[in-house]
C-alpha cells in the first residue's frame, strides 16, 4: 500500500457475485486527464470487471496491481468517459478541427473549451480561432487589440507585446487587421496594394508606385497630391507643375502664423484663366495675345507686343490721348490743304 493512502471497503455487484476489495489513492488520480485550461476528463467508468467483455463499448478491463482478479473498466486510448442520461459511455475525442463529433466534450478534450461541436463537426467558437502549431482554439484578438498570449493574436507573424497584438519587425497590419503584410517601399516588388507602406502609393503591375492622383517626390521618397489648378494647396513645385505649366508652390505665412503653400505662377509669368503665360512687355517677342496681357493696352502683332488699336507708343507706354491728338492734327492738315486747293 502506498504511503498516505487509506484503505476502505466497498461492495460492487457485477451480476455474478459480491466482491470485497481495497483501493488506493493512485488508482483515482490515474483515471483523470486534466487539460491546459483546467477542465478534467475521466477515463474510467467505475464499473468493476474481470474481463474486457464486462466493460462497455470502447472500454477494456484494467486490472489492479498487485492483481486481485478484478479491475475497473477504462476507456480505450483516444476515448474518454462521458455520462449521458445516467449512462457512462466511452466516447472518441477529436484531435483536429473538422473531426466528426456528437458532443461538445469530444472537441473540448484536446481543442480547448473555446471549441464546440457544430453540425457534427468540431469547430472553434465565435470570436475564437484555431492555432495550427498548438492544435487548439484560442480567443481572437485582432492587431492593435488587447491580448494575454501571442496565440490570441490572429494571423501569421503576430505576437503579443505589452498586452497588444502587433506584427513582427518589417511587417504591418492589413486593412482587416487580421494579417501581417511585408513592408514594401516605393520602387520595390509587390503583389497587392496593401503591401505598399508609402502613403498614397499602390501596387502598379508588380511595383509600388504613387497613385495616379499623386506624384513622386524622389528627394523625400513620398507621394504628394497633384494640384488641380492655381491656388490649390501644395508643398513642392512639382505638385503645381504637373497640371499647370510655368507654375510654382509659393509658401506664405498666414495671419495665424502658419506657413501654407499655394500654387501660383512662377516669376516672369502671369495668370489668365487659371493658366500661366510668359510675361512679355511692349515690343517684346510674343506668341499669343496673352503674353502681352501683363499690359492691358498691348496685343501680339506680328510676334511683337504692340499698342492696341487707336493707341500710340509714347516713351515706352501706350497712350490713347496721344493717338487722339495725332488724329486731330491729321484732320487739321487735311482741311488746310483742301483750303489752299480751293483758293
Order of alpha helices (4+ residues) and beta strands (2+ residues): beta-beta-alpha-beta-beta-beta-beta-beta-beta-beta-alpha-beta-beta-beta-beta-beta-beta-beta-beta-beta-beta-beta-beta-beta-alpha-beta-beta-beta-beta-alpha-beta-beta-beta-beta-alpha
